């Protein structure tokens, strides 16, 4: 399974660009080289949040939705299963801050 690190790159209003980093030499170890594998965009506009609330999701449910959404977006881009070795909590914290605004 591929090890991936997520880096929040640019927060623009209702979306967040996230750099997806992998480790071409194998595992994520101290001093391991990283490369930018791809980037994804996480949308959390008022309409998106409203639709999730209409489904009956609370904040925790919405965060779980976004965790799965991020996993699926990265999986499509790298064409394999992966595990996060860093950055997911930072990305979800940004998303949560926007969810609480709406």
Residue pairs with C-beta under 8 A, 6 or more apart in sequence:
1 80
1 81
1 82
1 83
2 22
2 78
2 80
2 81
2 82
2 83
3 22
3 23
3 27
3 28
3 82
3 83
3 85
4 20
4 21
4 22
4 37
4 74
4 78
4 82
4 83
4 84
4 85
5 20
5 21
5 22
5 28
5 34
5 84
5 85
5 86
5 87
6 18
6 19
6 20
6 21
6 70
6 74
6 84
6 86
6 87
6 88
6 90
6 91
7 18
7 19
7 21
7 87
8 16
8 17
8 18
8 87
8 90
8 91
8 94
9 16
9 17
9 18
9 19
9 39
10 16
10 17
11 17
11 94
14 43
14 44
14 45
14 46
14 48
14 98
15 41
15 42
15 43
15 44
15 45
16 41
16 42
16 44
16 91
16 94
16 95
17 39
17 40
17 41
18 39
18 40
18 41
18 42
18 70
18 87
18 91
19 36
19 39
20 36
20 37
20 38
20 39
20 40
20 74
20 77
20 78
21 34
21 35
21 36
21 37
22 34
22 35
22 37
22 78
23 29
23 32
23 33
23 34
23 35
24 33
24 35
25 32
25 33
26 32
28 85
28 86
37 77
37 78
38 74
38 77
38 78
40 70
40 73
40 74
40 77
42 66
42 69
42 70
42 73
42 91
42 95
44 66
44 95
44 98
44 99
46 102
49 62
49 98
49 99
49 102
50 102
52 61
52 62
52 65
53 62
57 65
59 96
59 99
59 100
62 99
63 92
63 95
63 96
63 99
66 92
66 95
67 88
67 92
70 88
70 91
71 82
74 82
75 81
75 82
